[in-house]
Amino acid sequence: MTAVGLRSHLGYVLSEAERAVNRGLSTALQAEGMTVEQWRILQALSDGRGHSMGDLAEAALMPHPTLTKAVDRLVDSALVYRRQDPSDRRRVAVYLSDSGTRLVARLEHAATAHHRAVEAAFGAERAEELMRSLTSLIEALR
């Protein structure tokens, strides 16, 4: 059957799939009071290096103004903090706090359980192939 209307456009189908996947992830993260966007920020910071707001916006897939508000809320919750970059005093970096690190560990369990649920619904091999294909698409479009 040939797709018609909106479903004939890759951008639409990708957005619809992203919504379906993130709906389940959102539910999994709600137990810790976190959103998918906050999880992305915390996950990006979990590498232990400070990140500029620009780098963090790109990693978390968020527009800069939206990211700033989200980081402000995470700072208010003592999950992250801002500090001047010691190598470049003009640059401010965002870091994960100790309580943020503990939260990331708990969120990782929720995210992993959600990933397993997606694999159970879609098939582990198909999910892995989809991730490889989407990664290839991202690289091709860069």
N, C-alpha and C positions, 0 to 999 in steps of 0.2 A: 504494500500500500504506500503510495507517495504522500509525503507530508504536504499539507496545504496551510495557508494562512500563516499565523505566527510561528507555528511549529515547523515551517519550512525554512526558518532562519536559525542558523547555528547560535547566534548571540542570544536569541530567545530561549532556545532549548537549554543552553548552558546556564542561563539565569534561573530557569525553572528548576533545573537539577540542583543548583547551588542552594536555592531556597528550601528544597525538600531535604537536602542533607543537613543544612544549618538549622532547620526546625528541630530535628532530633538532637543535634549537638546543643542547641540552646536549652532544651529540656534537661539534658544531662548536666549542664553547667549551672542551672538555676538553683540546684541544691546548695551551692556555695555562694549564691547571690551574684554570680558573674554572667556577663553577656558574652556572646561570641567575639565581639570586637575587643572587649577587655581581655579575654583569653588570648587572642592573637597578640596583643601588646605584651602581656606577661610572658607568653611563650617566646616572643622575639627577644625579650630581655633576659631570658633564662640562660643565655650563653655566657653570662657573667661580665660581658663587656658593656660599657656605657654606650648608648646610642643617641645620636642627634635626633631631633624631632623629625627632620627630613627623612633620615634613614628609617626611623621608626614608622613614619607614615607609609612609606613604601612597603616595608615588611608586613605591616598590619593591614594593608590594603584599604587605607582610610585617607580621606581628604585632610589636609593639614589642620583646618579649623576644628573639625570634628575630633581629630586626634588630640588636639590641645585640651579640649573640654574633658575628654575621657581620661587623659593623663592627670589633669587637675583633680578629678574625682579619685583616681588611684593614689595620688599624693595625699589627699585629705583622709583616705583610709589607711595611710601609712604602709601601703603595699609597694610603692615605688618612691624614689626621691630624685631630685635634680641636683647636679653638682657641676661646677666649672670643670672643663677638661684640663687636666694638669699640663698637657702638651700644647694646648691652644686655649689661652684664657678667654678668647672671644667666643668660644664654643661652649654651650651648655649641653650636658649629656644626661640621659635618664638611666637610672639603675634600679634594679630589683632590690627591695629591702629583705631582711631576714624573714619577716612574716610573709612577704610576697613569695619568697623562695619556698616556704612551707606550703603556701596556697597552690603554687604551680605543681608541686608534687601531688597534691590531692586532685587538682584539675586534670592532671595527666591520666589518672586512673579513670576519670569520667570520660575523657576524650578517647582513651583506648577502648573502653567498653562500647562507646558509640561507634567507633570504627569497626569493631567486631560485629556489631548489630548490622551495620551496612553490608559488611562482607557476608553475613548470614543471609540477608535478604537478596543480595545481588550476585553472590558467589565470590569467593576469595580470589580465584584466578581472574574473573572478569573485572573485579575491583582493581586488582593490581595492573591489569592491562589498561584499564581506563586511566589510571593515574599516570602510567607511562605515556599513553597517547596524549593526554592533556599537557603533560610536561613538555613533550615534543612540540605540541602546538604553541605553547608559550614561547619556547625557544625560537621557533620558526618565525613568530610574529615580532620578536624583539628586534 
